[in-house]
């Protein structure tokens, strides 16, 4: 599943470069205006916006929507193959097992994203020039947005299905939990607590679609403090979810 995600992200990003088309040409922008008629800062801002938007459209959406489903079978596979029964005969604490599984997903997905980051950064640099865009918003996208989604949605995908006996049940439970939460929280707007509690991390998604490269802040536009609050709420959700799954599995072991 990780190989499919990494390959699809690379292809999506390369496709976004082609879709950007004339906007990233050195001689003209999307409106057909001569770049010489526009000041350099505006051109750089426009190119940066295009790169951030195009990259986040692939990476952000896949990590938000697909990652939880892709890792949902992490623990149920141990149940299905009998590995969990063997582990139960060892002195390994249950909390260490859950933490190890979660850390393993974070490490695996993170290493894949490093590869995607390297390839897409080189590709964008070769496409527009390495000095043609602002690295601040671009690196913030990867260092904050991508890392946060790996931690929050990767952990969510592992822990929600921790009590399921097989892969099929795990995917069904994830869909049964994830989709209703999406429909429940998607209409929420900035300032409403449901927006920050959404498993889609909507404030983060919307911020990186426009926030890092806009010249002004509209009252309804998400800002970086909204991203920070979303991360804080997501970490709290993971701690509560992890504690709940640990308690449930512990109770089941004793029964």
GIVEN-V168556 format. One record per residue. RES is the residue in one letter. PHI is phi in radians with two decimals (NA if undefined). Layout:
BEGIN
res=RES phi=PHI
res=RES phi=PHI
END
This chain:
BEGIN
res=X phi=NA
res=X phi=-1.13
res=X phi=-1.08
res=X phi=-1.13
res=X phi=-1.10
res=X phi=-1.08
res=X phi=-1.10
res=X phi=-1.14
res=X phi=-1.16
res=X phi=-1.09
res=X phi=-1.15
res=X phi=-1.12
res=X phi=-1.15
res=X phi=-1.11
res=X phi=-1.13
res=X phi=-1.12
res=X phi=-1.11
res=X phi=-1.18
res=X phi=-1.16
res=X phi=-1.09
res=X phi=0.90
res=X phi=-1.14
res=X phi=-1.06
res=X phi=-1.68
res=X phi=-1.18
res=X phi=-1.33
res=X phi=-1.73
res=X phi=-2.69
res=X phi=-1.92
res=X phi=-1.09
res=X phi=-1.58
res=X phi=1.43
res=X phi=-1.46
res=X phi=-1.25
res=X phi=-1.06
res=X phi=-1.12
res=X phi=-1.48
res=X phi=-2.06
res=X phi=-1.18
res=X phi=-1.05
res=X phi=-1.12
res=X phi=-1.18
res=X phi=-1.08
res=X phi=-1.11
res=X phi=-1.11
res=X phi=-1.14
res=X phi=-1.16
res=X phi=-1.08
res=X phi=-1.02
res=X phi=-1.07
res=X phi=-1.19
res=X phi=-1.11
res=X phi=-1.08
res=X phi=-1.15
res=X phi=-1.17
res=X phi=-1.19
res=X phi=-1.04
res=X phi=-1.53
res=X phi=-1.15
res=X phi=-1.09
res=X phi=-1.20
res=X phi=-1.15
res=X phi=-1.17
res=X phi=-1.31
res=X phi=-1.64
res=X phi=-1.58
res=X phi=-0.96
res=X phi=-1.01
res=X phi=-1.23
res=X phi=-1.17
res=X phi=-1.83
res=X phi=-1.10
res=X phi=-1.63
res=X phi=-1.00
res=X phi=-1.49
res=X phi=-0.99
res=X phi=-1.10
res=X phi=-1.14
res=X phi=-1.16
res=X phi=-1.17
res=X phi=-1.59
res=X phi=1.54
res=X phi=-1.09
res=X phi=-1.12
res=X phi=-1.09
res=X phi=-1.17
res=X phi=-1.16
res=X phi=-1.17
res=X phi=-1.49
res=X phi=-1.74
res=X phi=-1.40
res=X phi=-1.12
res=X phi=-1.11
res=X phi=-1.08
res=X phi=-1.16
res=X phi=-1.19
res=X phi=-1.08
res=X phi=-1.10
res=X phi=-1.14
res=X phi=-1.11
res=X phi=-1.10
res=X phi=-1.17
res=X phi=-1.09
res=X phi=-1.09
res=X phi=-1.14
res=X phi=-1.01
res=X phi=-1.15
res=X phi=-1.15
res=X phi=-1.18
res=X phi=-1.08
res=X phi=-1.14
res=X phi=-1.14
res=X phi=-1.21
res=X phi=-1.09
res=X phi=-1.13
res=X phi=-1.07
res=X phi=-1.03
res=X phi=-1.09
res=X phi=-1.18
res=X phi=-1.21
res=X phi=-1.12
res=X phi=-1.09
res=X phi=-1.13
res=X phi=-1.11
res=X phi=-1.09
res=X phi=-1.23
res=X phi=-1.33
res=X phi=-2.02
res=X phi=1.80
res=X phi=-1.24
res=X phi=-1.88
res=X phi=-1.60
res=X phi=-2.42
res=X phi=-1.48
res=X phi=-1.34
res=X phi=-1.01
res=X phi=-1.06
res=X phi=-1.15
res=X phi=-1.26
res=X phi=-1.12
res=X phi=-0.95
res=X phi=-1.35
res=X phi=-1.27
res=X phi=-1.87
res=X phi=-1.11
res=X phi=-1.18
res=X phi=-1.07
res=X phi=-1.11
res=X phi=-1.17
res=X phi=-1.07
res=X phi=-1.17
res=X phi=-1.27
res=X phi=-1.39
res=X phi=-1.14
res=X phi=-1.12
res=X phi=-1.03
res=X phi=-1.12
res=X phi=-1.25
res=X phi=-1.41
res=X phi=-1.03
res=X phi=-1.79
res=X phi=-1.10
res=X phi=-1.68
res=X phi=-1.49
res=X phi=-1.49
res=X phi=-2.71
res=X phi=-1.10
res=X phi=-1.08
res=X phi=-1.10
res=X phi=-1.10
res=X phi=-1.15
res=X phi=-1.12
res=X phi=-1.15
res=X phi=-1.07
res=X phi=-1.11
res=X phi=-1.17
res=X phi=-1.58
res=X phi=-1.21
res=X phi=-1.11
res=X phi=-1.08
res=X phi=-1.14
res=X phi=-1.10
res=X phi=-1.17
res=X phi=-1.26
res=X phi=-1.73
res=X phi=-1.05
res=X phi=-1.24
res=X phi=-1.14
res=X phi=-1.95
res=X phi=-1.00
res=X phi=1.66
res=X phi=-1.60
res=X phi=-1.10
res=X phi=-1.08
res=X phi=-1.11
res=X phi=-1.41
res=X phi=-1.60
res=X phi=-1.14
res=X phi=-1.18
res=X phi=-1.38
res=X phi=0.94
res=X phi=-0.98
res=X phi=-1.01
res=X phi=-1.21
res=X phi=-1.03
res=X phi=-1.23
res=X phi=-1.07
res=X phi=-1.36
res=X phi=-1.32
res=X phi=-2.63
res=X phi=-0.92
res=X phi=-1.15
res=X phi=-2.17
res=X phi=-1.46
res=X phi=-1.52
res=X phi=-2.59
res=X phi=-2.00
res=X phi=-1.36
res=X phi=-1.01
res=X phi=-1.67
res=X phi=-1.53
res=X phi=-1.24
res=X phi=-2.08
res=X phi=-1.12
res=X phi=-1.12
res=X phi=-1.18
res=X phi=-1.10
res=X phi=-1.06
res=X phi=-1.15
res=X phi=-1.07
res=X phi=-1.13
res=X phi=-1.07
res=X phi=-1.12
res=X phi=-1.11
res=X phi=-1.12
res=X phi=-1.07
res=X phi=-1.07
res=X phi=-1.09
res=X phi=-1.11
res=X phi=-1.15
res=X phi=-1.15
res=X phi=-1.09
res=X phi=-1.13
res=X phi=-1.15
res=X phi=-1.17
res=X phi=-1.07
res=X phi=-1.11
res=X phi=-1.14
res=X phi=-1.17
res=X phi=-1.11
res=X phi=-1.11
res=X phi=-1.18
res=X phi=-1.13
res=X phi=-1.37
res=X phi=-1.45
END
